[in-house]
Amino acid sequence: MQTIAHWLDGKTSTGSSTATAPVTNPATGVVTGQVALASSADVRTVVEAAVAAFPAWRDASLAKRTQVLFRFRELLNERKQELAAIITGEHGKVLADALGEVTRGLEVVEFACGIPHLLKGAYTENASTKVDIFSVRQPLGPVAIISPFNFPAMVPMWFFPVAIAAGNTVVLKPSEKDPSSSLWLAELWQEAGLPDGVFNVVQGDKVAVDELLENPAIKAVSFVGSTPIARYVYEHATASGKRVQALGGAKNHMVVLPDADLDLAADAAVNAGFGSAGERCMAISALVAVGSIADDLVSRIAERAKTIRTGDGARGADMGPLVTAAHRDKVASYIAAGESSGATVVLDGRAVAADGAADGFWLGPTVLDHVTTDMSVYTDEIFGPVLSVVRVDSYDEALALINANPYGNGTALFTNDGGAARRFHNEVEVGMVGINVPIPVPMAYYSFGGWKNSLFGDSHVHGTDGVHFFTRTKAVTTRWLDPSHGGLNLGFPQNH
């Protein structure tokens, strides 16, 4: 049984703790490895490696940094199939979806390759007589990334390419459910020429997280996960004086107006609701049908969802298993709760005949109609292949429903009316908006992040927001005097 270890100073280490947790293939139910769970002392050892590597990496030229970034990009592009297979084996998502995850992460690496332009400061000559002022952006130091199970490669890549390009060192704490991607990425960084200690990995659970939140050497924390944990990370890390960007949960609504192309909308609802078995923070989980189209739209969605083949992601299925048996059972309990509360079960995934091992963590696509806003299937983030249909009479009612929701991660509107679309993206209180686009994940040169309970902190992810998060501004005022001395003057400096 392999042990999935930590990575520091360019090599693996199991640390001093003997605690481990099982890593399971969700498609078979078979335990494939044991991941080391770091003690607080183990975390401190990894952080010390990041601290030791920081001065040299901070002082490395932009030319040197970008050479490493470009090489990492090339290696990742050449071997992305390898990483996709690792993701499928531990998370369960189908290979095509895993490859898509790696590709979206690769876009952030490509964005970070342009860091010299993004780090440019400003210069003002002769702001006062013979006084010049300029600004520079400098790295923070060692930073921590705490990433979730659902995107074991893409979410870390939202952060570490920009952090490293800007001159920081990194400690990544991946999910203990699918940790192997982190070590694969660490080895790739080493091959790309990144100095030892700049990119480090600590495996673990809450013990490791708490040490990272409190350790004074860690200058910033980037987190993605559920809203309760995001709030916990934000409160504890800021109390320790750190910068924090903590992305929380979501309840993403897709509004379909009566004038929309219903075939396009049905395709989008199925793809965005059941891709990666619904284990996406940008998944559509609440479909809001406006007016008389509901019956027709639900029928088209059900027809498409019935054709989805649930099974082993390595064998060409359309949708894979859920990540653990416990999570599968929890999602199934929401279906039962919705049914008992009066929702209509149009398609029930609890009895799916999966193309995979009997012990896999299977749950098929599920469609619930006539869902109301007081049902748990609507109020809670289910994080599974359950699409809840809420019926409303008007655009205004749909908008009010979204704006009243405590989450504000992503949303979408399907319509052929440009005026309605413009009004929607202006009025909706959500951080990422799609118009006839069901999963509006921006490109890497735009920011990623939600509003309300979907984000704790002032900074979104990647784009210039990411560059600003991983750097701080220093303003320098200079004066080169003539040889004569100006004499003493204790007054406050004035401009002349």
GUKE-524187 format. One line per 8 residues: number of its first residue (from 1); their letters; for each residue z, y, x of C-alpha. Coordinates in pm, whole numbers, plus 32768, in hexadecimal, padded with zeros to 4 digits. Example, Ala and Ser with C-alpha at 12.3 -4.5 7.8 and 13.67 -1.06 7.14 Angstrom:
BEGIN
1	as	830C:7E3E:84CE  82CA:7F96:8557
This chain:
BEGIN
1	mqtiahwl	8000:8000:8000  7F8D:8146:80A0  807C:826B:80C5  7FE7:83C0:807D  8096:84A2:8175  80C4:860E:81D0  7FDC:86C9:82BF  8058:87BB:83C7
9	dgktstgs	7FED:8823:8521  7EA6:8767:84F3  7F37:860F:84A7  7FE0:8546:8396  8157:8518:837C  822D:845A:8284  8356:853F:82C5  84C4:84DF:82C8
17	statapvt	84E8:8491:8157  84B3:832C:80E1  8471:8393:7F76  8317:8341:7EEC  825E:8341:7DA0  8147:8258:7D2E  7FDE:82CB:7D1E  7F19:8216:7C10
25	npatgvvt	7DAC:81E9:7BB9  7DAB:8258:7A4A  7C7B:8182:79FA  7D29:803F:7A5D  7E9C:8087:7A52  7EB4:7FFC:7BB4  7F96:80A8:7CB3  7EB6:80FE:7DDC
33	gqvalass	7FAF:81AA:7EC1  80FE:824F:7EF4  8118:83C4:7F32  8230:8447:8010  8321:8533:7F61  839B:863C:8052  8504:869E:807A  855A:880D:80A8
41	advrtvve	856F:87CB:821E  8413:8733:821C  838B:8869:816E  8430:8949:826E  838A:8883:8385  8234:88B5:82E7  8278:8A26:82B0  82DE:8A49:841C
49	aavaafpa	8189:89C5:8482  80E4:8AD3:83AC  81C9:8BDC:8440  8178:8B73:85A5  8000:8B78:8565  7FF9:8CCB:84B9  7FF7:8DC3:85DF  7EC9:8D28:868A
57	wrdaslak	7E05:8CFF:8545  7E5C:8E61:84D6  7DD3:8EE3:861F  7C9B:8E09:8618  7B62:8ED9:85F2  7AAA:8EE9:84A8  7984:8E4E:855C  7A59:8D20:85BC
65	rtqvlfrf	7AEA:8CFC:8460  799B:8D0A:83B3  7908:8C0C:84A4  7A15:8B16:8437  79DE:8B6D:82C8  7867:8B35:82E0  7899:89E8:8390  7995:897A:8288
73	rellnerk	789B:89D9:817B  778A:8907:8219  786A:87D6:8247  78ED:87EE:80E3  778F:8807:8056  771A:86DC:8121  783F:85FE:80B8  7896:8676:7F5C
81	qelaaiit	7842:851F:7ECB  795F:848D:7F99  7A56:8586:7F0F  79D8:8551:7DAB  7A19:83DA:7DCB  7B7F:841A:7E3F  7BBA:84FE:7D13  7B30:83FD:7C1E
89	gehgkvla	7C07:82EA:7CB4  7D4D:83AC:7C87  7D0E:849B:7B66  7C1F:83CA:7A96  7B13:84CD:7A43  79B0:844C:7A57  78F5:8471:7B9F  7806:857B:7B1C
97	dalgevtr	792C:8650:7AA9  79E0:861E:7BF5  78A9:868A:7CAF  7894:87BE:7BD3  79FC:8810:7C2D  79AF:87FF:7DA1  7878:88D2:7D74  7937:89E7:7CC3
105	glevvefa	7A38:89E3:7DDA  791F:89F9:7ED5  78B5:8B42:7E35  7A02:8BDC:7E9B  79D0:8B63:8001  787C:8C0E:7FFF  791A:8D4D:7F78  7A20:8D42:808E
113	cgiphllk	790C:8D2B:8195  78CB:8E9C:8148  7A2D:8F02:81A4  79CA:9002:82B1  7931:90DE:81A5  7A57:90A7:80B8  7B5B:910B:81BC  7ABA:9256:8217
121	gaytenas	7BA7:937C:8207  7B68:94F2:81E1  7B5F:9610:82DD  7B8F:9785:82A9  7B46:986A:83CF  7BFC:99B7:83F2  7CD6:998A:82BF  7DAC:9A98:835E
129	tkvdifsv	7D57:9B56:849A  7D0A:9A4E:85A1  7DB3:9945:84C6  7CF4:980F:845B  7D65:9708:8361  7CE8:95A5:8336  7D55:9471:8276  7D48:9300:82CB
137	rqplgpva	7D8D:91C4:8204  7E67:90CA:82BD  7ED5:8F66:8268  802C:8F1C:81D6  808F:8DEF:82A8  80D3:8C8A:8232  8080:8C60:80BF  80BF:8B3E:7FD1
145	iispfnfp	7FD4:8AA3:7ED1  8064:89C3:7DC1  7F4A:8918:7D06  7F32:883C:7BCD  7EAD:86DD:7B95  7D80:8738:7AC0  7CB5:87DA:7BD7  7D3A:874D:7D20
153	amvpmwff	7C1E:87E7:7DEC  7B9C:8915:7D2C  7CE7:89C1:7CE4  7D5E:89BC:7E50  7C05:8A3C:7EAF  7C35:8B64:7DC6  7D3B:8BD9:7EC0  7D2F:8B4C:8020
161	pvaiaagn	7BCE:8BB7:808B  7C22:8D25:8049  7D82:8D08:80D6  7D06:8C68:8219  7BDB:8D50:823D  7CC5:8E7B:821E  7D9A:8DFA:8340  7EBA:8D4C:828D
169	tvvlkpse	7F3C:8BED:82C9  7F62:8B01:81A2  8055:89FC:811F  7FBA:8937:7FFF  809C:8872:7F13  7FAF:879A:7E3F  800A:86D7:7D09  80B7:858F:7D58
177	kdpssslw	7FD6:84E8:7C52  7E95:850F:7D1F  7EEF:8581:7E80  7DE3:84E1:7F5B  7CE3:85F9:7F37  7DCC:86E2:7FF4  7DCC:8607:812C  7C53:85DD:811D
185	laelwqea	7C2F:8758:8116  7D27:877D:8236  7C5C:8692:8310  7B1F:874F:82B6  7BBC:8898:8321  7C18:87FB:846C  7AB5:8782:84A1  7A35:88DE:844D
193	glpdgvfn	7B00:896A:856E  7C2B:8A01:84B9  7D51:8A16:85AB  7E6F:8927:856B  7F81:89B5:848E  7EA2:8AA5:83CE  7E71:89B0:82AC  7F96:88CC:825B
201	vvqgdkva	7FED:87E0:813E  8146:8783:80BE  815A:8671:7FB9  8276:8678:7EC4  8312:86CE:7D76  8403:87DC:7CFD  84D1:87C5:7E3C  83A1:882F:7F06
209	vdellenp	8341:893D:7E0E  849A:89DA:7E0E  84A3:89E7:7F8A  8351:8A96:7F92  83C5:8B90:7E8B  8500:8BE6:7F4E  8497:8BC1:80BA  8490:8D1F:8153
217	aikavsfv	836F:8CC9:823A  8285:8C99:810E  81FA:8DF0:80B3  8135:8D9D:7F78  8116:8C85:7E79  7FE3:8C22:7DB0  8021:8B32:7C8F  7F61:8A8C:7B73
225	gstpiary	800C:89BA:7A69  80B9:89C9:7919  8147:8B0E:7895  82B9:8AAA:78AE  828E:8A49:7A1D  81B6:8B7B:7A65  82CB:8C58:79DF  83CA:8B99:7AB1
233	vyehatas	82F6:8BC1:7BEC  82C0:8D32:7BAB  842D:8D81:7B68  84B6:8CBC:7C90  83B1:8D22:7D90  83BC:8E94:7D39  8536:8E85:7D4A  8504:8E10:7EB0
241	gkrvqalg	8428:8F3F:7EF9  82D7:8E92:7EEF  8189:8EEE:7E5C  8133:8DFF:7D41  8004:8DA5:7C72  806D:8C96:7B7E  7F67:8C1E:7A86  7FF6:8B75:7954
249	gaknhmvv	7F7F:8AB9:7822  7E73:8AFB:7723  7E08:8ACF:75BC  7C9A:8B2A:75CE  7BEC:8B85:7488  7A79:8B68:7444  7A08:8C3C:731C  78C8:8BDC:7267
257	lpdadldl	7835:8CE5:7182  7754:8C8C:7059  7619:8D0B:7109  764D:8C2E:723E  7564:8B15:72A7  763A:89F3:7229  7594:88EE:7307  75DD:89C3:7439
265	aadaavna	7740:89FD:73C1  777C:888C:737B  76FD:8828:74D3  77DB:892F:7572  7911:88C8:74AF  78EA:875C:7516  789F:87A8:7681  79B8:88A4:76A6
273	gfgsager	7AB3:87E2:75D6  7A8A:8687:766B  7A11:86C0:77CF  7B11:863A:78C9  7BC1:85A2:7799  7C32:86FE:7736  7D09:871F:7870  7C89:887A:78C4
281	cmaisalv	7D36:89C8:78A6  7BE7:8A4D:782C  7BA7:8938:772E  7B5C:899D:75C9  7C76:890E:74F6  7C63:89EA:73BE  7B17:8A1A:730D  7B1B:8B37:7211
289	avgsiadd	7A0F:8B08:7108  79C2:8C49:7049  794E:8C3C:6EE1  787F:8B30:6E38  77FB:8A83:6F70  7934:89B3:6FB0  78CB:8870:6F02  7776:886E:6FA7
297	lvsriaer	7801:88C6:70FF  7914:87BF:70F5  7815:86B8:708C  7734:870C:71B3  7858:8705:72A6  78CE:85B3:7226  7770:851F:7242  775C:8586:73AE
305	aktirtgd	78C1:8525:7408  788D:83C5:7381  777F:838A:7487  7867:83D4:75AE  78A9:82A0:767F  7A11:829A:76F8  7A4B:81C7:782D  7A73:81A8:79A4
313	gargadmg	79F6:82E9:7A46  7968:8225:7B6C  7889:8154:7A87  77B9:825D:79DA  788D:82A6:78A7  787C:83F8:77FA  79F4:8431:77EB  7B05:8393:78BC
321	plvtaahr	7C73:833D:787A  7D9C:8425:786D  7E5D:8450:79B0  7F91:837E:7959  8003:8290:784A  811B:837E:77EB  8028:849D:77BF  7F3D:83C2:76F2
329	dkvasyia	805D:8366:760B  80C9:84D0:75EA  7F6B:853F:7587  7F55:8422:748B  809D:8494:73F3  8002:85EA:73AD  7EEB:8542:72E8  7FEF:848D:7217
337	agessgat	80B1:85D0:71E4  7F79:8689:7175  7F20:8578:7080  807E:8571:6FEB  8077:86EE:6FC9  7F3D:86E3:6EF4  7E1D:86FE:6FEA  7CEA:8627:6FA2
345	vvldgrav	7CA0:852B:70B6  7B25:8538:70C4  7B10:846B:7204  7C37:83A5:728B  7C3E:835A:7400  7D75:8284:73F4  7CAD:814B:73A9  7B98:8187:74A6
353	aadgaadg	7AE7:8057:753B  7AD6:80CA:76A4  79E4:804A:77A9  7AF0:7FFC:78A7  7C23:7F32:78FC  7D12:7EDC:77E3  7E2F:7F8B:7897  7D74:80D5:78C1
361	fwlgptvl	7E09:820C:7823  7D06:822D:770F  7CEE:8321:75F0  7BA1:8375:7551  7B1A:84BE:74CA  7BDD:8533:7399  7B7B:8637:7295  7C7E:86C4:71A2
369	dhvttdms	7C08:87A0:7082  7CC8:8888:6F99  7DC4:88D6:70AB  7EB3:89F4:7060  7F61:8AD9:7155  80BA:8A47:7116  8058:88E6:7186  80BD:8871:72E1
377	vytdeifg	7F53:880F:732A  7F06:8983:7313  803C:8A23:73A8  8061:893F:74D9  7F84:8910:7609  7F28:87A0:75D8  7E55:8777:7714  7D8F:8654:768C
385	pvlsvvrv	7C4D:8600:75CF  7CC0:8691:7482  7BEF:879C:73D3  7C9F:8851:72B7  7BC8:8903:71B3  7C5F:8A34:710B  7BA3:8ACB:6FE5  7BA3:8C43:6FA2
393	dsydeala	7AE1:8D26:6EB7  7A7E:8E45:6F9C  7A4A:8EC4:70FC  7B7B:8FA3:70DA  7C54:8E79:707E  7BD1:8DB5:71AB  7C13:8ED6:7298  7D73:8F0C:7212
401	linanpyg	7DBC:8D9A:723E  7D5A:8DA0:73AF  7E0D:8EE6:73FB  7F4D:8E67:7359  7F50:8D31:7436  8045:8D40:755A  7F3B:8CBD:7649  7E15:8D88:76C4
409	ngtalftn	7D58:8CB6:77C1  7BF5:8C81:773F  7B33:8CA7:75FC  79CF:8C93:757C  78FF:8D1E:745F  77C3:8C7A:73DF  76DB:8D67:7327  757D:8DFA:7324
417	dggaarrf	7605:8F53:72CA  7615:9038:73FA  76F2:9131:7346  77F1:9026:72EF  77E9:8FA5:7455  7824:90FE:74E6  7940:913F:73F6  79DF:8FF0:7449
425	hnevevgm	79E4:9012:75C1  7A6E:9172:7598  7B80:911D:749C  7BF7:8FC2:74FC  7D39:8FB3:75CA  7CD1:8EA0:76B8  7C87:8EA9:782D  7B40:8DE3:7831
433	vginvpip	7A40:8DFD:771B  7901:8D39:76D9  77E9:8DA1:75F0  772D:8C62:7595  77D4:8BD3:76D0  78F1:8AE3:767B  79A0:8AD5:77CE  7987:8C35:785B
441	vpmayysf	79FC:8BEE:79BF  797F:8D17:7A8C  78C6:8CFB:7BD2  7998:8D11:7D0D  7948:8E82:7D43  79F1:8ED5:7BF7  7B60:8EA2:7BAD  7BE8:8D6E:7AFB
449	ggwknslf	7D1F:8D96:7A27  7DAA:8DBB:78CC  7E89:8EAF:7813  7FD9:8E93:7764  808B:8D46:77A3  7F61:8CC0:7865  7FAD:8D92:799B  80EC:8E09:7A42
457	gdshvhgt	80AD:8F0A:7B50  7FC7:902F:7B85  7EA8:8F86:7C3A  7D9B:8E9D:7BBC  7CF5:8D91:7C90  7BCF:8DAE:7D82  7ADC:8ED2:7D87  7B62:9016:7E14
465	dgvhfftr	7CA9:8FD2:7D5A  7CDF:8EA7:7E3E  7C92:8F70:7F77  7D8C:907C:7F10  7E94:8F76:7EBD  7E81:8ED4:8016  7E7F:901C:80D8  7F48:915C:80E2
473	tkavttrw	7ED2:92BA:8134  7F44:937F:825F  7EF0:94F1:827B  7EE5:9583:83DC  7EF3:96F9:8424  7E88:9765:8582  7E81:98A8:8646  7E07:98D2:87A9
481	ldpshggl	7E96:9A18:882D  7E26:9B05:8938  7EF4:9AE7:8A79  7FD6:9C07:8A0F  811A:9BA3:8957  8145:9C1B:87F3  82BC:9C51:880C  83CF:9BE8:871D
489	nlgfpqnh	83A3:9C02:85A3  8496:9B4E:84BD  83E5:9BB3:837E  832F:9ABA:829D  81CA:9A82:831E  80CB:9B65:8271  7F53:9B57:826E  7E94:9C76:8309
